[in-house]
Amino acid sequence: MTIRHTADTTSAVYRDALAIRKDVFIKEQHVSETEEIMAEDSCTHFVLYDEGRPLATCRLLPKSDAIYKVQRVAVLKAARGKRYGEKIMLAAEDFARAAGATELVLGAQTTALGFYCTLGYEAYGNEYLDANIPHYDMKKELR
C-alpha cells in the first residue's frame, strides 16, 4: 500500500483521485459534477494505492497557515472495510502537520460522523445540507 499526493491537476495521481470521487460522489451519491469538481487547483490531492490500484482519496484545502480543511474523502465501494479511509486521513493529517497546521476542519456526512469521531474529530454546530446530503462541521486539533 502506498499513498501519493499532488497539487498538480494534470498529474496521474490527480486523475486517479478524480476517478474515485466521480465513482463515489457523482455515481453512487448523485452529487452533481458541478458541485463535486471545484477549487481543484487550490488543494493537495491524496490517493491510496493497494497493489497499484487507486482505492481511496481525500484532499486538503488550506484555509490559513494554521487551519486546513479536509474534503472529498472517498473509498471505492469494493474497498470499504479495510481501513483505507483511516490510512488516507492519517496521511493527510501528517502532511498538514508538517506544513504547520494546528487544526483540521471538515464537513462530514452525518452517516460518517462515527468514522471521524474515531479519528479524534469533534462535531460542532447544527446539521446542514450540502449537495442535498446531511452534514455536520467537525474539527480536530493537531499535536
N, C-alpha and C positions, 0 to 999 in steps of 0.2 A: 504494500500500500504506500502511495506517495501523495503528497498534497503540493500542488503548484499554485502560484498566484501571479497575477499580471495586472497592469494598468493599461496595457496596450489592447485596444479594441479591434486590432487587426490580427491578433495572435490566435494560434490554435487553442490555447487554454481558454481564452475568452469565448471562442466559438463553442467549445465544449460546455462552458458554463451556460451559455445562452440556450443550447440544445436541451440541457437538463431543465432549465427554467421553463422553456416552452412546453415540454412534456408535462411537467408538474402543474404549473400555474395556468397556462393557456388551455391545454387539452384536458387535464384532469379536473381543475378547479374552475374553468370557464372564465378566467380573468381576461379582459381584452388586451390585445397585444400593445395597444397604445398606452394602457396603464402599466403594463408589465415592463416594457422596454423604454426606460427613461433615465437620464442622468448617468448614462453608462460610462462616459469618459471622465467623470469625477470620482470614480470608485476604483478600488482594488478588488479584483475578482479572484476567488479561490475555487479550485476544483480538486476533489479527492478522486484518485485513480486506484483501482484494485485490478491487478493483472492487466494493466494498460487500459482498462475500461473506465470512462468518466461516470461516476455514480452519484456524487453529491457536490453541491455548490453553495456558496454564500458570497456576499460582497460587503465591503466596508466603505462607508462614506464619511470622510472627516467633516465633523460639524464645527470643530475648533481644534486648537492644538491639543486640548485635553480630552475632548469627547469625540468618539467615533460612533456611527450608527451602523449596526448590523442589519443587513437587508437580504431579501431573496434567498433565504435558507431553504434548500430543497434537496431531497433524496429521491432518486428514482424508485418507483413503487416496488419493483422486484428486488431492490437492495435494502429495503427498510428492515429494521430489527437487528441490524448488525453493528450498531453504534457509530455508523458513518457520520450521522448528524453531529454527535458529540465530538468526534475527532476533528471535523472541519471547523466547528465552533471554537475548539481549543486552539487550533492553528491560527484562526483569525484573532483570537484574544492575544496570543503571543505576539503576533505581528503588530497589533495596536499598542501593546505594552512597550515593545521595542521602539515604536515610533513616538513614545512619550505620552500616550493616552493614559488617563487616570480613571476614565469611566466609559462604559459602553451602554448604549441605549438601543432599543428596538421596539418595533410594533409586532406583537405576537398574535397569531391567530388564536382565538380563545381555546380551540381544541389542542393547541400546543403549549399551553401555559405550564403544564406539569413538566414537560421536557425542559423548558427554560429554567424553571424553579430548581430542578436537579443540578443545573449548572451554576446556580448561585444568583440568578436574576430575581428581582422583586417587581411585582406588578404595582402600578400606581394609577390613579385617576379612574375614570369611568370607561366602560366598554363603548366602542365606537365601530362604525362600519368603514372598511377600506376595501375597495373593489367588491362591495356587497358581501364581505366576509367579516364577521365579528372579530374585533381585535382589542387588546389591551396594551398600553405602553408599559415597558419594563426597563429596568436599569441594573447595572452591576458595577461596583467599584473594583478597579483593578489594583492589585497589590504587587 
